[in-house]
């Protein structure tokens, strides 16, 4: 999952940050945990399902989570995958 997130980060930073939209793209994975200010300022957050599950619990007390307007799930079929499959 982290490898998929890393691919999206590279691609979407090119398209969204450096393109005409000028939207900030931020990675939130087990390897990268940005500070609260960076999370609040990000336009696009790319995360693994496990990390999102962890931060979205108790979402009422996390302004950066309750401010999310859209969630896009890529490779959803991998979410129920058992280890070793």
C-alpha positions in Angstrom: 0.0 0.0 0.0 2.8 2.4 0.8 4.3 1.8 -2.7 0.9 2.7 -4.3 0.8 5.9 -2.2 4.3 6.8 -3.2 3.4 6.4 -6.9 0.4 8.7 -6.4 2.5 11.2 -4.6 5.0 11.4 -7.4 2.4 11.6 -10.1 -0.1 14.0 -8.4 2.7 16.4 -7.2 3.6 16.8 -10.9 0.1 17.2 -12.0 -1.5 19.2 -9.2 1.4 21.2 -7.6 3.4 22.0 -10.6 0.5 22.3 -13.0 -2.1 25.0 -13.4 -4.0 24.1 -10.3 -1.2 24.8 -7.8 -2.7 22.5 -5.1 -0.5 21.2 -2.3 -0.2 17.4 -2.1 0.8 15.8 1.1 1.8 12.2 2.0 0.6 10.6 5.2 1.9 7.0 5.5 3.7 4.9 8.1 6.9 6.3 6.7 5.8 10.0 6.6 3.8 11.8 9.3 3.6 15.6 8.6 3.0 18.1 11.4 -0.5 19.4 12.2 0.0 22.7 10.3 1.0 20.9 7.1 -2.1 18.6 7.4 -4.4 21.5 7.8 -2.9 23.4 4.9 -2.9 20.5 2.4 -5.3 20.5 -0.5 -4.8 16.8 -1.3 -3.8 14.2 1.2 -2.5 10.8 0.0 -2.5 8.1 2.6 -2.6 4.4 3.1 -5.9 2.8 4.3 -4.2 1.8 7.6 -3.0 5.3 8.3 -6.4 6.8 7.4 -8.1 4.4 9.7 -5.9 5.4 12.5 -6.3 9.2 12.1 -10.0 9.1 11.2 -11.0 7.5 14.4 -12.4 10.1 16.8 -12.7 12.4 13.8 -14.9 14.9 15.7 -11.8 16.1 17.5 -9.5 16.4 14.5 -10.3 19.4 12.4 -8.1 18.2 9.5 -10.2 15.0 9.3 -13.6 16.7 9.6 -12.5 19.2 6.8 -12.1 16.4 4.3 -14.6 16.9 1.4 -13.8 14.0 -0.9 -12.2 10.5 -0.4 -10.9 8.6 -3.5 -10.0 5.0 -2.9 -7.6 3.4 -5.4 -7.1 -0.4 -5.6 -10.0 -1.0 -3.1 -9.9 -4.7 -3.8 -6.6 -4.8 -1.9 -8.2 -3.7 1.4 -9.6 -7.1 2.3 -6.5 -9.0 1.1 -5.0 -11.4 3.6 -1.2 -11.5 4.2 0.6 -13.7 1.8 -2.0 -13.5 -1.0 
